Amino acid sequence: MLRAVLFDLDDTLLPEAEAIRAALAATCGPAEERLEVPPGTLAEALEAVASARYRVLDRSGFDSRFGVTWEECLWGRFGPASQKQLPGLPALAETLRHLVWTDALAALGRRSPLAPLELDARYAAERRVRLRPFPDAEGLLASLRDRALALACVTNGAAEVQREKLVASGLGAFFDEVLISGEEGIGKPDPAILRRACDRLGVEPHEAIYVGNSRLRDVAAARAAGMRSVLVERFEPAEPAAAPAPDRVIYEVHGLLGLVDGWRWGRAFRVIAPSRTPVAVDEPACEEGRCLTRVGPEADELRPAVRGRTGVEAIEAALRNLRARSGADVWRYELGEPVDWDALLR
């Protein structure tokens, strides 16, 4: 029985690589025009310099152990919590920020019309305005909550930076638990952080799935923890072919619904109410552009009908109907093994 869904954050629910490129372009573009260098030249130099400098400065393994990247050091706020959890990180980030813009400009052999500190401040501001989730992320999380599934975010990084992302994006409100490697003292691919998340949710690892964008970190951690894994492959795969294989691959995060939901014995779901009364949502019947399902006690042949333009809409309307009628009661959905929703509806 599936009882919980655990998520990675960066490039799974929240754009990371795309946001970095856009923030660098917005910061470097005006300077590149005034320096009369090709677009992207300063951004490329900055990335090369920052990456090289960080490898030298990161003697504590903040990147390899906890997933704190050089890019996050250029805009993140690392205060007392970071110093306590990851001693030395605030000083490292400050040193990196003081060096990289000057070094990037020197690598071009140019003096910028903008001071390095001005570029530094502009990049931090441009990066923060891009802390917005992927368009399908909030709808997916709301749909999973409608299914009474427990939700957790398990992400690598420094707690202050990752929590700022969750608050600014609005995604934090959807999760029952949030575990961040810097805060927990362990990071993916160590499976211990996923097992810890399951403990806090009150579920066994085999009752949960983990959704992420990295085979080497997310899929490997899930497999080692005894969980099923779903890989979100939004971009061209960049990891080695020998990396651990996920249980399923999806290409946008909303596709997860197709794995979570299943049809058994003509039922879309068999739901157990707090009173232990079996409640069923029927497999939708579609005709002339309208789909209908019935929802109510399993033994009741006159269960009320709920309609939608598609089978997916009818099912989601039925789930909202159940949730509204249950009030504050907790409903658990007996879903069994994931079945491909899209394939069944086609």
N, C-alpha and C positions, 0 to 999 in steps of 0.2 A: 504494500500500500504506500502510495506517495503522500507524504505529509509536509514536506518542506522543500523550498527551492532556495539555493544559495547562489549569490552572484558575485563575480568580480566587478570592479567599477570602471577603470580606465580602458577605453576603447571597446568596452562591452556595453555599458549603459551611458557613458559620458565620453564624447570625443576627446582624444588626447593628441594623436599625431596630427590630425586635421587642425585642431586648435593651435598647436605649436606653429605649424606652417603659416596660418593666417595671422597670428600675433607677430611673428617675425617679419612677415611682409608689410604689415601695417606700421611696424616700428622702423624698419630699415628702408622702406621705399622712399620717403622724402629725403633721407640722407643720401641714398644712392643717386637720386636725380641731381642733387646739388654737387655731389662728387663726380658726376658724369661717368659713372661706372654702370655696366649692364645690370638690369634688375636681378635681384637674387644674389649678387656678388657678396655684399656685406653679410647677408643672412647665412650664406654658405661658410664664410670665413668665421663668423661668430660660432656656428655649430661645431666646426672643426676645432677651433681654439678651446671652446668650453668643454668639449668631450675629452680632449687631450689633457687639459688642466685638471679636470675632475678625476681622471684616472690616477694622476700623480698625487693629488691631495687626499683622495678617499682611502686613507690607510686603514680605516676601521671597517671597510666593507659595507658602507651604508647602502650602496647600490646592490651588490651581490647578495647581501643577507636580508635586506629589508625593502629593496625596490625603490629607494630614494634616488631619483635621477638628477643629472646635472641641470636639466631644464627646470625642474621644480625648485632647485636651489636659486635660480635666477628671479623667481617671483614669489616664492612661498614665504610665509611669516613663521619663523622658528623662534618661539619664545621659551619660557621656563619649562613648559611641558616637554618640548623637544629636547631641551638640555638634560632634563631628568631621565627621559626614556632613551635618548640616543646622545650621550655625552659627546660634545665636540662638534655636533652637526651645525648648530647656529654659527659658530666661528668659521667653520669650513665654508658655509654658504655665503657669509659676508665677505670672506677673502675672495671667493670665486667671482662674486658680483663686482668687486672692485677691480678685478684684473681683466675680465674677458672682453669688455667693450673696447678698452684701450688697446688690448692685444689684437683684436679683430681689425681695428682701424690701422694699426701698425702693419699688420700682415698685408694690407692693401697698399701700403706705402703712401697713405693719404692722411691729411688732417681733416677731421670732420667739422662741418659748420655747426654741428650739435656737440655739446660736451658729453663725454662718456656717461656721466651721472644722469644727464638728461635722457639719454637713450635707455639707460637702466630703468629709470622711473617710468618711461613711456612703455617699455616692454611689460613691466609688471601690471600696468593699468590695462593694456591691450589683452593680456592673458586673462585677467580676471573677468572682463566683459564676455569672455567666451566660455564661461563655466555653465554651459547649457547642455541638457541631455540630448541624446539622439531623439528624433521626433516620435519614434514608436515606444520609447522606454516607459514613459509614465502610463500610457494606456495598457501596456503589458502588465506592469506591476499592479495597477488597479484591478485588472481582470483576474490576476492570480489571488489577490486578496478577496475578491468576490467568491473564489472557490475555497475560501477558508484554509488556504495553505499558509504555513508559517514562512516568513521571508527573512533572509539575512544577507548582509553585504560583507564579504570577506575580501579585503584588498591589501596589497602591499603598499608601503609608503609611510611617511611621517604622519602621525595622528592629526596634528594641527592643519596640515595641508589637505589631507583627505577629508577631514570633517568640514573644512571650508568649502570644498567641492560639493559635498553632500547637501550642505545648507544652501549654498548659492544656486544649485541646480534644482532644488526642491525635491530631490530624490530621497533624502534622509527620512522624510515622514512616512515612507512606505515600509520601512524595515523594522522588524521586531528586535533584531540584534545587529550591531555593527562591530566587526572585529578588524583591526588595522595592525599590520605587522609591527610597526614601530611601538605601538602601545602594548601589544601582546608579548613582544620579545621573540617572536618566531614569525617566519614568513614563508609563503609558497616558494618552492614546491614541497616544503615540509608539511606532511599531511596532518600534523598535530593541530594546526590552526583550524582546519576544517572539522576535525573531531571535536575540538573545543566549541565551535559554533553549534554543532549538533547537540552537544550536552546542554548548552544554554537554551536551545529551542525545545529541549525535551524530546528529541527524536533520535532514532538510531541512524547511523550512516546509510544503511541500505534503504531507509525510508526517505532519503533526500537525493536531490541531484545538484550538481554544481555547474554553473554556466560561466564560461570565460572565453577569452580570445587567444590564449596562449597554450599550445600543446606542452611546452617545456615546463611551464609553471602550473597552469590551471588543470589541464588534463592529467598531468603526472601526479599532482597532489590529490585529485579526486580518486584516481585509481588506487593510490597507496592507502587512502583513507577508507576504501571499501564502498565508494559512492559511484553512481553513474555520472558520466560527464557529457556535457553538450558544448561543442565548440562553436562560437560565433565567428564566422569567417567573412567579415565585411570586406576585407582587402585581399590582395594577392598574397598567398601564403609566403612568408619569409623565413620560416623555420625549416630545419632539415627534415627530409622525408622520413628519416628513422625516428623522429620524435613520437612519443606515445600517441596512439590512435584513440580518438574520442568514441563514445557510444553512438553519438549522432552529431551531424554537422548542420547548422542553419546559417542562413546568409543575411538575415536581419533578426533582431532580437524578438520581434513579435511572432516569428515563426515557432517560438518555443511552445505556444499554445497547442500547436499540432502534436507535440510530443506528450504534453501533460494530460490531455483529454483522451478518453477512449470510449468505445462502444462495446458493451457486453450484453449478450442475450437481448438485443433489441433496445437496450437502454443506453443513453448517452452517459448517464451517471447513476450510480446508486448511492444515495445520501443517507447518512445515519443522523437523525435528529438527536437533540439532547435527551429525549425520552426513549431513545433507542428504536424509534419507529422508522422502518425503512421508507424512504421517500425516493421517487424516481423521476428523472427527466428523460423523456422518450427520445429516441433517435428522430431527428427532424424529417418530416415529409415535405418535399418541395414540389410546387405545381404552379405554372404560369407566373413565375417571378415572385411568388410568395412562399415562405416556409413556415411550417407550424410544428410545434412540439407541445407536449402536455407535461404538466408538473404537478406533483401531489403525492399523497400516500400510495405506496406501490399497489395495494389491494383495491384501490378505488378506480373503477373503470371510467368514471366521469370526471377525471382530473381536469382542471381548467386548462384551456389552450392558451399558448403564448405564441405570438407571430413575429416574424422578422423578414427583411428582404432576402437574407441568406440564411443558410443553416447555422452559421456561426452567430449571426445576430439573434436568431431565435433562441439558441442555447444561452447566450449571455443575458438575454431578457429574462429567461426562466431562472437563471442563477440570481439575478437581481431581485426577482419576485420572491424567491426562497429567503434571501438574505433580509429583505424588508419584513417578511412575516416572522422571521426568527428573532427580531429585535436584537437584544444583547447576547442571546444564546450562541454558543459555539457549535458550528456544524462541521462535520468532518466528511470529506468526500472519499469514498472508496474507489480509487481509480485503477488499481492494479498496474500492470506494465504499461508504459507509454505506447500509444498508438498514433500513427500519423494522421492527424485530423484532416489536413488538406487532401491527402490521398483518398480518404474515405468519402469526402464530400464531392470529389470530382466525378 
